[in-house]
Amino acid sequence: MDRRISGIHHITAIAGDPQANVDFYAGLLGLRLVKLTVNFDDPGTYHLYYGDGAGHPGTILTFFPWPGAPRGRRGTGQVTGTAFAVPESSLDYWASRLSKHDVAFKGPFERFDEQVIEFTDPDGLGIELVGAKTARDDRAHPAGPVPVENAIRGFHSATLNEKDHRATAALLTNTMGFKLIGQEGERFRYAADSGEAASVVDIVRAPDEGAGRVLVGTVHHIAWRTPDDEQQLRWLTELERLNYGVSPVMDRKYFHSIYFREPGNILFEIATDPPGFGVDEAMEDLGTKLVLPPWLEKDRTKLEAILPALRLKAKEESAA
């Protein structure tokens, strides 16, 4: 095959209050804020990127915070579950930590021979922690508030909620190179043939569920990894051939992106691994200040006046 999907590159969701978002993800969950920038298509809105210590693809959960916007509705045609990998031995730690911070959760319960804890963030976004046999130690944030032996190790998987799974499954298997590796009831599990972390995606068939609405507390899109610009252009050509209405290549500074809607109406992105988050900051400085792309530097003063003030160091009580 002259093109390859390695797994999940990043997942982007809609948040409400940006400070509550920082406190939850950088504080309670112990992820690193690897980039503080703006939505390039809507510069009056932050774009917050969280990940492991180095911002590797496959660890990045990002948010557009829209303070005051209404809550979305979880349903079909959406990514309804974002699952992080944690060490199998850490689930008791996480149950205790969530309880201490008054976060209601379900589990641990078994899914595909792994233990799962399920909860929501302050905006209602569905989050899971999976005790993964293959959790990679080099995908933890070693300097975060969570002890490194219990820290999140990037993504485990994502759940796509669909009225009918068949057309989406055909896209994953016939075009994108995934393989069906398991089924539990109406949940079908697929894996990229890459051997990489964050290479799993589940489709849940929910024919009687209503369609979701993308607003606060829901996922905006899911991005898949491709190694370089050359392979991305091959994806662009193939998706055009298949009449997916794919976008042109867009420069997101830290990666290059193309976008299209899968048959169930979830927005898919294919993003390149390079150039990465160190392109405009030293690795030790990631996420410590507002970074703008060159074409928006002239607007810095105006944007800094519009954007809500943020305390980037998570609250001490969140880091306890």
N, C-alpha and C positions, 0 to 999 in steps of 0.2 A: 504494500500500500504506500502511495506517495504522500500520504497525509496521515496525521495521527492525533488523537485526543488522549491526553495522559490522565485526565480526571478533572476534578473541579479546580478552577483557577481562583475564583472568588464568588461570593454571594453578596448582593446589594439589597438592602431593605430600607424602609421608611421609618424614621423615628419621630418622636415629638420633641420633648425638651432635650437639647444637646448635652446639658450638664448631667442630667439623670442618665443619659446614655453613656457618657464617659465614666461616671461613677459605677455603673453596673458592669460594663465590659472590661475596663481597665482596672477597676477596683475589685468587685466581687468575683468576676471570672478570671481575673489576673492576666488578661491579654495585654499585649503592648500596643499602644497607640503609635502606629508606624508612620502615619501621614495625617497631618492636619492641613486640609486644603479646601477648595470650594468645588461645587458642582460646575464643571466646565460649561454645561448647557444652561445653567441657572446660577450665575456667580454670587447672587445674594444669599445662597444657601451653602452651609458647610458640606464638605464631603469628608467623613471620618473613616479612616481605615484602621482596623485592628488585626493583629496577627501574632506570629511567633516573634522571637527576638530579632530576626533578620528580615521579616516580611516575605517569607517564601511563598510562591504560588501554592495553593492548596491549604493555606492557613488563614486567608484574608476574608474577614466579614466587614462589609462597609455599610455606611448609613448616610442617607440624606435626611437631616433633621428638619422637620417642618413644624415649628412651634405653633400651637393653636389649631392645627389642621385636624379634621375629624378622624376617628378611628376607621380603619378599613374593615373588611369582612373576609375572614378566611373561608375558602371554599375551593371548588374545582377550578382548573386553569391557573393554579398557583403552586409555588413551592411553599408547602405548609410546615415543613420540618427541616431545621438546620441542625445537624448532629456533629458534635465535636468528639474526637477520640481522646480518651484518658486512659491511664494504666488500669488494668483490671483490678489491681489491689487498692485503687483510690476511691471506689464508690462510697464506702463508709465515710471517708473524709468529706466528700462532696455532699452527701446527705446531711451531715452535721453542719457543714458551712452554710448550706441553703437554709436549714432550719434556724440557725443562729441569726440570719438576716431576714427572717420572716418571709422567705420565698416558698410558696406552696409548690409541691412537686409530687409526681407519681413515680412509684418504683422504689428500688430497682425491680424491673420485670424483664423476662427473657424475650428476645427477638433474634431469630437466626443464631441461636446458641451463644448469644452475647447478652450481657446485662445492661439495661438502659434506665436512665433517670430522665424524666420529661418534666419541663416547666416552661413558663413564659417570662419574657423580660418585662420591664415596666410598661411597655406599650402593647403587650399582648403577643409579641412575636414568639412563635414556637421554637424552643431550643431543647436539644437533647444532649446528654453526655453518655457515651457508649464505652464500656470497659472493653477496649480493643486488644486482641491478642497481638496485633502488629503495630501498636502505638509506637511511633518513632521518637526516641529521646532527643534527637536533634531538631525536633519541631516544637519544643517547649520554649517559653520565655523564661530564662533562668534568673532574671533580675526582677521578676514581678512579685506581687504580694502573696501569691500562692506558692508554698514550698515546691521546689522543682520536681520532687518525686511524685507529686500529685497533679502537676500542672497539665493544662490542656495541650494536646499534641496536634494541633491543626484539625482540619475537618476529618470526620469519619465518612459522612454521606449526606445526601439531601433527599427529601421526600417530595415527589411530584404528585399532586392530587388531580385526578382526571375522571371525567364522566365515563369515558371509554378509553382503556389503556392501549388499545391495539395499534392505532396509527402512531402514537408517540413511541411505543415499543419498537415499531418497524423503523422509525427514524434512528433510534439509538442503536439497533442491532444491524440493520442493513446499510446504514450510511455512516454512522459515527463509530462503529467498531466495538460496541459494548456486547457483552454476552449475558444471557439469562443464567443466573447462578442459584436461584432459589425462589420459592413461593410459600407464603403463609397466608392462607385465606385470600383476601383481595389485595394483598401486598406482594408485588413482584420485584425481585432484586436483580439488578444488572451491575456488571463491573466492566470497566475499561480493561483492555488487554495490554496493560502497561507495566504492571508490577509496582506502580507508584502508590504512595499514600493518597487518601482522598479520591479514590477511583470508583466509589460505589454510589449508585443512585437507586432509590426505590420508587416505584410507581404504585400508588394506591388507587384502585378503581372504586369510585363512589358515584354510581349512576343516579342515585336519588338525592344527592347533595346539590345545593345551589351554587351558582358561580361566585367566586370570590371578587372582591373589589380592592384594588391596590390603593391604599392610603396608609395612614399611620398604623404600625404594628403588622405590616405584611411585607413580603419579599417583592422587590421591584423586578429583579432579574437574576439569573444564574449564569455564570461565565465558565466556559470549559477551556482547558489548557491546550495550547498548541506550541511547539518548541520555538518557532521562529517566524519571521515575516514571509519567507518563501512558502512554508506549509500553509500559513494563513491565506495566502493568495490562492492556493490550490483549493482550500475550503470555499473561498468566495466563488470561484469558478464552478465548483460542484453544486453549491447551493443555488446559484443562478440557473444552472442546468435543470435543477429539480423544481424551479419556480417557487422558491421560498421567499421572494421579495427581500433578499438580504441587503443590508446597508453597504455603502462604501466603507473602506478602511478609515477608522477615526483614530487620531492621535490622542491617547489619554495620558501621555507623558511617561507613565510608569509601565505602560504596555500599549499595544495597538489592538483595536477592537473592530469586530464586525457583529451585527445584530440581525436577528430574524425571529419570527414567531413559529414555535413548533405547532403541530396540529391541534393540540389542546389549548393553544393561545398563551402559553407561558413564553415570556421573552427570554430567548437564549442569546448568549454572546459567546464568541470564540476569541480568546485573548492570548496574546503572545507572552511567553515567560519573560523575555527581556523587554526593556532595559532594567527594570526593577526599581525599588524605592530608594536606592542609594544614588540615583542619578543627580539629585539636587541637594542632598544632605549627607554628611558623614554618618556612618552607621550608628555611632554613639549618640547622635543628635536627632535621630528619627522621631518625628512627632512632637518636638519641643516648641515649635513655633509655626505660625501660619506661613505656608509656602504657596506661592501662586505661579502659574505658568507664565512664560515671558509675555504673552499677549495680554495678560491682565495686570501686569506690574504697574502700568500707568494708572490703574484704578484702585491701587492698594488703599489709599487714604479713605476713599469713599466706601470701599468694601469693609474695612475695619470699623467704620462708623455704623454700618448696617448690621453686621454680624453680632450675635449675642456674645458677651464676654464669657470666657471659659476658664475654669480652674482646671489645668491639665493634670495636676497631681490628684489622684483619686482621694476621697475623704479617708481619714485614718480609720474611721469605723467600718468603711467598706473593705479596707485592707486587713482587718483583724483576722 
